[in-house]
Amino acid sequence: MQWTDRIQQVKLWLVVAAVVIAVTSLLVSHYLVRDLQREERAKMEVWAQAMRALSEADENTDLSLVMAVIEENHTIPIVVLDVDGNIADYRNTDIPSSADTLAFLAAYGRQLQEAGNSIRIDFDDADYYQLVCYDESTMLKRLTQWPYVQLGIVMIFVVVAIFALLSSKRAEQNKVWVGLSKETAHQLGTPISSLMAWVEVLKESYPDDDLIPEMEQDVRRLERIAERFSKIGSLPEPVDASMNEVLDHVIAYMDKRTSQKVQITGHYPTEPVIVRMNASLFEWVIENLCKNAVDAMEGGQGRIDLWLLEEGDTVAVEVVDTGKGIRSRDIKNVFRPGFTTKKRGWGLGLSLAKRIVEEYHKGHIYVKSSELGRGTTFRIELKRN
């Protein structure tokens, strides 16, 4: 609980930090852009006055300062329109090669005028004037866009940081589970060895007792369970194995440990269906599905059918039961760790089954169908190779 609280606090602070950085960046950029817009407006007013002075100059006027002001602008796009909307001059404007120059400049100038980026030049002739229409400089446009780029970078940082924290949490949880599993396997080793020895003693003392072979089978099963626990955390090596035999083992085991009210039947080809898998782990997956099916019958009568299907290069196993079914809103959660509809249990069986099928065997497991009061079908799909 403390670890979860710390994760939530860190995530919250990351979000708060991202918001503060983004808001600060937007505010600073807003003020910078506003100041630059004022500065460019002032430059354009000076430039407009220089154009007016150039137009009204005579042969005795010194135009060196005026020309310096006019030629100094290398960054701000300008279109000068006369009183009739004709092009009088233009500067720093990129014209598409396929466009009509005068038509493009006239439309561009009107667009700038409508946006409020124009300065009127009045002349001695009251009926004549010019409009200096100007656009933002390239630097100002880039500065306007920069806060959004920075915001995107901050959001990427937050997402990566949260993902790293969650990955670290999962890795820590996996280490705990692996350590607990190996310790469990180690602790089971000694009593299992003792039980195996006692079974041998009983076989010698009571060679005709029919229950001793069943006891031996259960002890062997405990040994396999301990072996599974000992291998958690390491990648099991898949080998070619018969899916028919895996299902037969599950049916034989479940049949003797399940109420006679529940009938378990296998339906598969007579020829062996060979699949590359870890038979011990896959057998546990089918067994877990069957146990869940038995629990879903709540002590009543029912049946479980195991179907082995060959569909091209895919081998499918379907576990069909006549239990109480799964609510539609719960189907998407059945493989989530900790989810369970039982009064007892940790809700880890289906989560582990999904991991065995999808991570270890590169297959797919899902709820094919479910109907309340009618039953559920789980389907597992594996590739042959």
FIDREN-698850 format. One record per residue (C-alpha): residue number from 1; residue in one letter; chain; x, y, z. Coordinates in nm, 2 decimals, m for minus. Layout:
residues N
- seq / type / mol / px / py / pz
- NUM / a / A / X / Y / Z;
...
This chain:
residues 385
- seq / type / mol / px / py / pz
- 1 / m / A / 0.00 / 0.00 / 0.00;
- 2 / q / A / 0.28 / 0.24 / 0.08;
- 3 / w / A / 0.45 / 0.17 / m0.25;
- 4 / t / A / 0.12 / 0.24 / m0.43;
- 5 / d / A / 0.08 / 0.56 / m0.24;
- 6 / r / A / 0.43 / 0.67 / m0.33;
- 7 / i / A / 0.37 / 0.59 / m0.70;
- 8 / q / A / 0.04 / 0.79 / m0.70;
- 9 / q / A / 0.22 / 1.09 / m0.53;
- 10 / v / A / 0.51 / 1.08 / m0.78;
- 11 / k / A / 0.26 / 1.07 / m1.07;
- 12 / l / A / 0.07 / 1.36 / m0.92;
- 13 / w / A / 0.38 / 1.57 / m0.88;
- 14 / l / A / 0.49 / 1.49 / m1.23;
- 15 / v / A / 0.16 / 1.61 / m1.37;
- 16 / v / A / 0.17 / 1.92 / m1.15;
- 17 / a / A / 0.53 / 1.99 / m1.26;
- 18 / a / A / 0.43 / 1.95 / m1.62;
- 19 / v / A / 0.14 / 2.19 / m1.59;
- 20 / v / A / 0.35 / 2.45 / m1.41;
- 21 / i / A / 0.62 / 2.42 / m1.67;
- 22 / a / A / 0.37 / 2.44 / m1.96;
- 23 / v / A / 0.18 / 2.74 / m1.81;
- 24 / t / A / 0.51 / 2.93 / m1.73;
- 25 / s / A / 0.64 / 2.86 / m2.08;
- 26 / l / A / 0.32 / 2.98 / m2.24;
- 27 / l / A / 0.31 / 3.30 / m2.03;
- 28 / v / A / 0.68 / 3.39 / m2.09;
- 29 / s / A / 0.64 / 3.32 / m2.46;
- 30 / h / A / 0.32 / 3.53 / m2.47;
- 31 / y / A / 0.49 / 3.83 / m2.32;
- 32 / l / A / 0.79 / 3.79 / m2.55;
- 33 / v / A / 0.57 / 3.76 / m2.85;
- 34 / r / A / 0.37 / 4.06 / m2.75;
- 35 / d / A / 0.68 / 4.27 / m2.70;
- 36 / l / A / 0.83 / 4.16 / m3.04;
- 37 / q / A / 0.49 / 4.24 / m3.21;
- 38 / r / A / 0.51 / 4.59 / m3.07;
- 39 / e / A / 0.87 / 4.63 / m3.17;
- 40 / e / A / 0.79 / 4.51 / m3.53;
- 41 / r / A / 0.49 / 4.74 / m3.54;
- 42 / a / A / 0.72 / 5.03 / m3.44;
- 43 / k / A / 0.97 / 4.93 / m3.71;
- 44 / m / A / 0.70 / 4.92 / m3.97;
- 45 / e / A / 0.58 / 5.27 / m3.87;
- 46 / v / A / 0.93 / 5.40 / m3.92;
- 47 / w / A / 0.96 / 5.21 / m4.25;
- 48 / a / A / 0.63 / 5.37 / m4.36;
- 49 / q / A / 0.75 / 5.71 / m4.28;
- 50 / a / A / 1.07 / 5.64 / m4.47;
- 51 / m / A / 0.86 / 5.54 / m4.77;
- 52 / r / A / 0.65 / 5.86 / m4.74;
- 53 / a / A / 0.97 / 6.07 / m4.73;
- 54 / l / A / 1.11 / 5.88 / m5.03;
- 55 / s / A / 0.79 / 5.95 / m5.23;
- 56 / e / A / 0.79 / 6.33 / m5.15;
- 57 / a / A / 1.16 / 6.39 / m5.18;
- 58 / d / A / 1.30 / 6.62 / m5.45;
- 59 / e / A / 1.64 / 6.64 / m5.61;
- 60 / n / A / 1.79 / 6.84 / m5.32;
- 61 / t / A / 1.68 / 6.59 / m5.04;
- 62 / d / A / 1.95 / 6.37 / m4.88;
- 63 / l / A / 1.80 / 6.02 / m4.90;
- 64 / s / A / 2.09 / 5.82 / m4.75;
- 65 / l / A / 1.92 / 5.78 / m4.41;
- 66 / v / A / 1.58 / 5.71 / m4.57;
- 67 / m / A / 1.73 / 5.44 / m4.80;
- 68 / a / A / 1.92 / 5.29 / m4.50;
- 69 / v / A / 1.59 / 5.25 / m4.31;
- 70 / i / A / 1.41 / 5.10 / m4.61;
- 71 / e / A / 1.69 / 4.86 / m4.69;
- 72 / e / A / 1.75 / 4.76 / m4.33;
- 73 / n / A / 1.44 / 4.53 / m4.33;
- 74 / h / A / 1.54 / 4.18 / m4.42;
- 75 / t / A / 1.30 / 3.97 / m4.21;
- 76 / i / A / 0.95 / 4.12 / m4.21;
- 77 / p / A / 0.73 / 4.04 / m4.52;
- 78 / i / A / 0.58 / 4.36 / m4.66;
- 79 / v / A / 0.32 / 4.43 / m4.94;
- 80 / v / A / 0.25 / 4.80 / m5.02;
- 81 / l / A / m0.09 / 4.87 / m5.18;
- 82 / d / A / m0.21 / 5.19 / m5.33;
- 83 / v / A / m0.55 / 5.35 / m5.30;
- 84 / d / A / m0.68 / 5.13 / m5.58;
- 85 / g / A / m0.54 / 4.81 / m5.43;
- 86 / n / A / m0.26 / 4.78 / m5.68;
- 87 / i / A / 0.09 / 4.66 / m5.58;
- 88 / a / A / 0.32 / 4.96 / m5.52;
- 89 / d / A / 0.61 / 4.76 / m5.36;
- 90 / y / A / 0.68 / 4.43 / m5.17;
- 91 / r / A / 0.97 / 4.29 / m4.96;
- 92 / n / A / 1.07 / 3.96 / m4.81;
- 93 / t / A / 0.77 / 3.77 / m4.96;
- 94 / d / A / 0.80 / 3.42 / m5.09;
- 95 / i / A / 0.59 / 3.38 / m5.41;
- 96 / p / A / 0.51 / 3.03 / m5.53;
- 97 / s / A / 0.66 / 2.96 / m5.87;
- 98 / s / A / 0.33 / 2.86 / m6.02;
- 99 / a / A / 0.13 / 3.16 / m5.89;
- 100 / d / A / 0.05 / 3.49 / m6.07;
- 101 / t / A / 0.28 / 3.74 / m5.89;
- 102 / l / A / 0.05 / 4.04 / m5.89;
- 103 / a / A / m0.26 / 3.84 / m5.80;
- 104 / f / A / m0.08 / 3.65 / m5.52;
- 105 / l / A / 0.06 / 3.98 / m5.37;
- 106 / a / A / m0.28 / 4.15 / m5.39;
- 107 / a / A / m0.46 / 3.87 / m5.21;
- 108 / y / A / m0.18 / 3.84 / m4.96;
- 109 / g / A / m0.19 / 4.22 / m4.89;
- 110 / r / A / m0.57 / 4.21 / m4.84;
- 111 / q / A / m0.53 / 3.92 / m4.60;
- 112 / l / A / m0.28 / 4.12 / m4.39;
- 113 / q / A / m0.50 / 4.43 / m4.40;
- 114 / e / A / m0.80 / 4.23 / m4.28;
- 115 / a / A / m0.59 / 4.09 / m3.99;
- 116 / g / A / m0.51 / 4.45 / m3.88;
- 117 / n / A / m0.15 / 4.44 / m3.98;
- 118 / s / A / m0.14 / 4.75 / m4.20;
- 119 / i / A / m0.02 / 5.11 / m4.17;
- 120 / r / A / m0.17 / 5.39 / m4.38;
- 121 / i / A / 0.07 / 5.65 / m4.55;
- 122 / d / A / m0.10 / 5.98 / m4.62;
- 123 / f / A / 0.04 / 6.21 / m4.88;
- 124 / d / A / m0.01 / 6.58 / m4.96;
- 125 / d / A / m0.27 / 6.47 / m5.21;
- 126 / a / A / m0.57 / 6.40 / m4.99;
- 127 / d / A / m0.72 / 6.16 / m5.24;
- 128 / y / A / m0.41 / 5.94 / m5.25;
- 129 / y / A / m0.27 / 5.71 / m4.98;
- 130 / q / A / m0.08 / 5.38 / m4.95;
- 131 / l / A / m0.12 / 5.09 / m4.71;
- 132 / v / A / 0.19 / 4.91 / m4.58;
- 133 / c / A / 0.07 / 4.56 / m4.51;
- 134 / y / A / 0.32 / 4.35 / m4.31;
- 135 / d / A / 0.33 / 4.00 / m4.17;
- 136 / e / A / 0.51 / 3.86 / m3.87;
- 137 / s / A / 0.88 / 3.78 / m3.91;
- 138 / t / A / 1.00 / 3.42 / m3.93;
- 139 / m / A / 1.16 / 3.45 / m3.59;
- 140 / l / A / 0.83 / 3.58 / m3.44;
- 141 / k / A / 0.63 / 3.29 / m3.59;
- 142 / r / A / 0.88 / 3.03 / m3.46;
- 143 / l / A / 0.87 / 3.19 / m3.11;
- 144 / t / A / 0.48 / 3.17 / m3.13;
- 145 / q / A / 0.50 / 2.80 / m3.20;
- 146 / w / A / 0.78 / 2.71 / m2.96;
- 147 / p / A / 0.56 / 2.69 / m2.64;
- 148 / y / A / 0.35 / 2.42 / m2.80;
- 149 / v / A / 0.66 / 2.23 / m2.90;
- 150 / q / A / 0.79 / 2.26 / m2.55;
- 151 / l / A / 0.45 / 2.15 / m2.41;
- 152 / g / A / 0.47 / 1.83 / m2.63;
- 153 / i / A / 0.82 / 1.76 / m2.50;
- 154 / v / A / 0.71 / 1.80 / m2.14;
- 155 / m / A / 0.41 / 1.57 / m2.20;
- 156 / i / A / 0.64 / 1.31 / m2.36;
- 157 / f / A / 0.87 / 1.33 / m2.05;
- 158 / v / A / 0.58 / 1.28 / m1.81;
- 159 / v / A / 0.45 / 0.98 / m2.01;
- 160 / v / A / 0.80 / 0.82 / m2.02;
- 161 / a / A / 0.86 / 0.89 / m1.65;
- 162 / i / A / 0.52 / 0.74 / m1.55;
- 163 / f / A / 0.59 / 0.43 / m1.77;
- 164 / a / A / 0.93 / 0.39 / m1.61;
- 165 / l / A / 0.78 / 0.41 / m1.26;
- 166 / l / A / 0.51 / 0.15 / m1.35;
- 167 / s / A / 0.78 / m0.07 / m1.51;
- 168 / s / A / 0.99 / m0.04 / m1.20;
- 169 / k / A / 0.69 / m0.13 / m0.98;
- 170 / r / A / 0.61 / m0.44 / m1.20;
- 171 / a / A / 0.97 / m0.55 / m1.19;
- 172 / e / A / 0.98 / m0.52 / m0.81;
- 173 / q / A / 0.66 / m0.72 / m0.78;
- 174 / n / A / 0.80 / m0.99 / m1.02;
- 175 / k / A / 1.11 / m1.02 / m0.80;
- 176 / v / A / 0.89 / m1.07 / m0.50;
- 177 / w / A / 0.68 / m1.33 / m0.67;
- 178 / v / A / 0.98 / m1.51 / m0.81;
- 179 / g / A / 1.16 / m1.52 / m0.47;
- 180 / l / A / 0.84 / m1.64 / m0.30;
- 181 / s / A / 0.79 / m1.91 / m0.56;
- 182 / k / A / 1.14 / m2.04 / m0.54;
- 183 / e / A / 1.13 / m2.04 / m0.16;
- 184 / t / A / 0.80 / m2.23 / m0.17;
- 185 / a / A / 0.94 / m2.49 / m0.40;
- 186 / h / A / 1.24 / m2.52 / m0.17;
- 187 / q / A / 1.02 / m2.56 / 0.14;
- 188 / l / A / 0.81 / m2.82 / m0.03;
- 189 / g / A / 1.11 / m3.03 / m0.14;
- 190 / t / A / 1.18 / m3.19 / 0.20;
- 191 / p / A / 0.82 / m3.31 / 0.29;
- 192 / i / A / 0.77 / m3.43 / m0.06;
- 193 / s / A / 1.09 / m3.64 / m0.04;
- 194 / s / A / 0.97 / m3.78 / 0.29;
- 195 / l / A / 0.62 / m3.86 / 0.15;
- 196 / m / A / 0.78 / m4.04 / m0.15;
- 197 / a / A / 0.99 / m4.25 / 0.10;
- 198 / w / A / 0.68 / m4.34 / 0.31;
- 199 / v / A / 0.49 / m4.44 / m0.01;
- 200 / e / A / 0.77 / m4.69 / m0.09;
- 201 / v / A / 0.75 / m4.82 / 0.26;
- 202 / l / A / 0.37 / m4.86 / 0.23;
- 203 / k / A / 0.41 / m5.04 / m0.11;
- 204 / e / A / 0.64 / m5.29 / 0.05;
- 205 / s / A / 0.41 / m5.34 / 0.35;
- 206 / y / A / 0.08 / m5.35 / 0.17;
- 207 / p / A / 0.16 / m5.45 / m0.19;
- 208 / d / A / m0.21 / m5.53 / m0.27;
- 209 / d / A / m0.36 / m5.20 / m0.14;
- 210 / d / A / m0.54 / m5.01 / m0.42;
- 211 / l / A / m0.51 / m4.68 / m0.25;
- 212 / i / A / m0.13 / m4.66 / m0.24;
- 213 / p / A / m0.09 / m4.61 / m0.62;
- 214 / e / A / m0.33 / m4.31 / m0.59;
- 215 / m / A / m0.13 / m4.17 / m0.30;
- 216 / e / A / 0.19 / m4.22 / m0.51;
- 217 / q / A / 0.02 / m4.03 / m0.80;
- 218 / d / A / m0.07 / m3.74 / m0.57;
- 219 / v / A / 0.28 / m3.72 / m0.43;
- 220 / r / A / 0.42 / m3.72 / m0.79;
- 221 / r / A / 0.19 / m3.44 / m0.87;
- 222 / l / A / 0.31 / m3.24 / m0.57;
- 223 / e / A / 0.66 / m3.30 / m0.70;
- 224 / r / A / 0.56 / m3.15 / m1.04;
- 225 / i / A / 0.39 / m2.85 / m0.87;
- 226 / a / A / 0.71 / m2.78 / m0.67;
- 227 / e / A / 0.91 / m2.81 / m0.99;
- 228 / r / A / 0.68 / m2.55 / m1.16;
- 229 / f / A / 0.73 / m2.31 / m0.87;
- 230 / s / A / 1.11 / m2.36 / m0.89;
- 231 / k / A / 1.11 / m2.26 / m1.26;
- 232 / i / A / 0.91 / m1.94 / m1.22;
- 233 / g / A / 1.12 / m1.65 / m1.33;
- 234 / s / A / 1.31 / m1.85 / m1.59;
- 235 / l / A / 1.19 / m1.90 / m1.95;
- 236 / p / A / 1.07 / m2.26 / m2.00;
- 237 / e / A / 1.21 / m2.44 / m2.31;
- 238 / p / A / 0.93 / m2.55 / m2.53;
- 239 / v / A / 0.96 / m2.89 / m2.70;
- 240 / d / A / 0.74 / m3.09 / m2.94;
- 241 / a / A / 0.46 / m3.26 / m2.73;
- 242 / s / A / 0.12 / m3.42 / m2.79;
- 243 / m / A / m0.17 / m3.20 / m2.70;
- 244 / n / A / m0.38 / m3.52 / m2.69;
- 245 / e / A / m0.17 / m3.65 / m2.40;
- 246 / v / A / m0.19 / m3.32 / m2.22;
- 247 / l / A / m0.57 / m3.32 / m2.23;
- 248 / d / A / m0.58 / m3.69 / m2.13;
- 249 / h / A / m0.37 / m3.61 / m1.82;
- 250 / v / A / m0.60 / m3.32 / m1.72;
- 251 / i / A / m0.91 / m3.54 / m1.76;
- 252 / a / A / m0.76 / m3.83 / m1.57;
- 253 / y / A / m0.65 / m3.60 / m1.28;
- 254 / m / A / m0.98 / m3.39 / m1.26;
- 255 / d / A / m1.21 / m3.69 / m1.30;
- 256 / k / A / m1.09 / m3.85 / m0.98;
- 257 / r / A / m1.09 / m3.52 / m0.78;
- 258 / t / A / m1.42 / m3.38 / m0.90;
- 259 / s / A / m1.78 / m3.46 / m0.80;
- 260 / q / A / m1.95 / m3.73 / m0.99;
- 261 / k / A / m2.21 / m3.48 / m1.08;
- 262 / v / A / m1.96 / m3.32 / m1.32;
- 263 / q / A / m1.87 / m3.50 / m1.64;
- 264 / i / A / m1.55 / m3.42 / m1.81;
- 265 / t / A / m1.51 / m3.53 / m2.17;
- 266 / g / A / m1.24 / m3.48 / m2.44;
- 267 / h / A / m1.31 / m3.44 / m2.81;
- 268 / y / A / m1.00 / m3.46 / m3.03;
- 269 / p / A / m0.85 / m3.64 / m3.33;
- 270 / t / A / m0.73 / m3.99 / m3.29;
- 271 / e / A / m0.40 / m3.90 / m3.44;
- 272 / p / A / m0.16 / m3.71 / m3.21;
- 273 / v / A / m0.17 / m3.33 / m3.25;
- 274 / i / A / 0.19 / m3.22 / m3.20;
- 275 / v / A / 0.26 / m2.87 / m3.07;
- 276 / r / A / 0.58 / m2.70 / m2.95;
- 277 / m / A / 0.51 / m2.62 / m2.59;
- 278 / n / A / 0.60 / m2.68 / m2.23;
- 279 / a / A / 0.37 / m2.96 / m2.15;
- 280 / s / A / 0.38 / m2.92 / m1.77;
- 281 / l / A / 0.29 / m2.56 / m1.78;
- 282 / f / A / 0.02 / m2.59 / m2.05;
- 283 / e / A / m0.13 / m2.88 / m1.85;
- 284 / w / A / m0.16 / m2.65 / m1.56;
- 285 / v / A / m0.34 / m2.39 / m1.77;
- 286 / i / A / m0.61 / m2.64 / m1.89;
- 287 / e / A / m0.64 / m2.77 / m1.53;
- 288 / n / A / m0.69 / m2.42 / m1.40;
- 289 / l / A / m0.97 / m2.36 / m1.65;
- 290 / c / A / m1.13 / m2.69 / m1.56;
- 291 / k / A / m1.12 / m2.60 / m1.19;
- 292 / n / A / m1.28 / m2.27 / m1.25;
- 293 / a / A / m1.55 / m2.44 / m1.46;
- 294 / v / A / m1.62 / m2.68 / m1.17;
- 295 / d / A / m1.64 / m2.39 / m0.93;
- 296 / a / A / m1.88 / m2.21 / m1.16;
- 297 / m / A / m2.12 / m2.51 / m1.13;
- 298 / e / A / m2.14 / m2.44 / m0.75;
- 299 / g / A / m2.18 / m2.81 / m0.66;
- 300 / g / A / m2.45 / m2.89 / m0.90;
- 301 / q / A / m2.46 / m3.11 / m1.21;
- 302 / g / A / m2.28 / m3.01 / m1.52;
- 303 / r / A / m2.03 / m3.10 / m1.78;
- 304 / i / A / m1.70 / m2.98 / m1.92;
- 305 / d / A / m1.60 / m3.05 / m2.27;
- 306 / l / A / m1.24 / m3.02 / m2.40;
- 307 / w / A / m1.23 / m2.97 / m2.77;
- 308 / l / A / m0.90 / m3.00 / m2.96;
- 309 / l / A / m0.93 / m2.83 / m3.31;
- 310 / e / A / m0.68 / m2.81 / m3.60;
- 311 / e / A / m0.73 / m2.50 / m3.81;
- 312 / g / A / m0.45 / m2.47 / m4.07;
- 313 / d / A / m0.13 / m2.39 / m3.89;
- 314 / t / A / m0.33 / m2.31 / m3.57;
- 315 / v / A / m0.41 / m2.56 / m3.29;
- 316 / a / A / m0.70 / m2.45 / m3.07;
- 317 / v / A / m0.82 / m2.58 / m2.74;
- 318 / e / A / m1.17 / m2.49 / m2.62;
- 319 / v / A / m1.29 / m2.55 / m2.26;
- 320 / v / A / m1.67 / m2.55 / m2.26;
- 321 / d / A / m1.86 / m2.57 / m1.94;
- 322 / t / A / m2.23 / m2.55 / m1.83;
- 323 / g / A / m2.16 / m2.33 / m1.53;
- 324 / k / A / m2.32 / m2.00 / m1.42;
- 325 / g / A / m2.15 / m1.80 / m1.69;
- 326 / i / A / m1.97 / m1.46 / m1.67;
- 327 / r / A / m2.14 / m1.12 / m1.67;
- 328 / s / A / m2.06 / m0.93 / m1.99;
- 329 / r / A / m1.92 / m0.64 / m1.79;
- 330 / d / A / m1.67 / m0.88 / m1.62;
- 331 / i / A / m1.54 / m1.06 / m1.93;
- 332 / k / A / m1.28 / m0.79 / m2.00;
- 333 / n / A / m1.15 / m0.82 / m1.64;
- 334 / v / A / m1.12 / m1.20 / m1.60;
- 335 / f / A / m0.75 / m1.20 / m1.68;
- 336 / r / A / m0.67 / m0.90 / m1.47;
- 337 / p / A / m0.46 / m0.99 / m1.16;
- 338 / g / A / m0.67 / m0.98 / m0.84;
- 339 / f / A / m1.00 / m1.01 / m1.02;
- 340 / t / A / m1.22 / m1.29 / m0.88;
- 341 / t / A / m1.59 / m1.36 / m0.84;
- 342 / k / A / m1.52 / m1.62 / m0.57;
- 343 / k / A / m1.55 / m1.56 / m0.20;
- 344 / r / A / m1.20 / m1.73 / m0.16;
- 345 / g / A / m0.90 / m1.70 / m0.38;
- 346 / w / A / m0.64 / m1.44 / m0.49;
- 347 / g / A / m0.77 / m1.40 / m0.85;
- 348 / l / A / m0.43 / m1.49 / m1.00;
- 349 / g / A / m0.51 / m1.82 / m1.18;
- 350 / l / A / m0.64 / m1.68 / m1.51;
- 351 / s / A / m0.38 / m1.40 / m1.50;
- 352 / l / A / m0.10 / m1.66 / m1.47;
- 353 / a / A / m0.27 / m1.88 / m1.74;
- 354 / k / A / m0.27 / m1.58 / m1.98;
- 355 / r / A / 0.10 / m1.51 / m1.91;
- 356 / i / A / 0.19 / m1.88 / m1.97;
- 357 / v / A / m0.01 / m1.89 / m2.30;
- 358 / e / A / 0.09 / m1.55 / m2.44;
- 359 / e / A / 0.44 / m1.49 / m2.31;
- 360 / y / A / 0.58 / m1.84 / m2.29;
- 361 / h / A / 0.40 / m2.00 / m2.58;
- 362 / k / A / 0.33 / m1.69 / m2.80;
- 363 / g / A / m0.04 / m1.79 / m2.82;
- 364 / h / A / m0.37 / m1.63 / m2.74;
- 365 / i / A / m0.63 / m1.70 / m2.47;
- 366 / y / A / m0.97 / m1.53 / m2.45;
- 367 / v / A / m1.33 / m1.58 / m2.35;
- 368 / k / A / m1.50 / m1.70 / m2.67;
- 369 / s / A / m1.85 / m1.68 / m2.54;
- 370 / s / A / m2.04 / m1.67 / m2.21;
- 371 / e / A / m2.41 / m1.66 / m2.11;
- 372 / l / A / m2.54 / m1.63 / m1.76;
- 373 / g / A / m2.70 / m1.96 / m1.65;
- 374 / r / A / m2.58 / m2.14 / m1.96;
- 375 / g / A / m2.20 / m2.16 / m1.94;
- 376 / t / A / m1.87 / m2.03 / m2.07;
- 377 / t / A / m1.62 / m2.12 / m2.34;
- 378 / f / A / m1.25 / m2.03 / m2.31;
- 379 / r / A / m1.04 / m2.06 / m2.62;
- 380 / i / A / m0.67 / m2.10 / m2.65;
- 381 / e / A / m0.49 / m2.07 / m2.99;
- 382 / l / A / m0.13 / m2.18 / m3.05;
- 383 / k / A / 0.08 / m2.19 / m3.36;
- 384 / r / A / 0.23 / m2.53 / m3.45;
- 385 / n / A / 0.58 / m2.40 / m3.48;
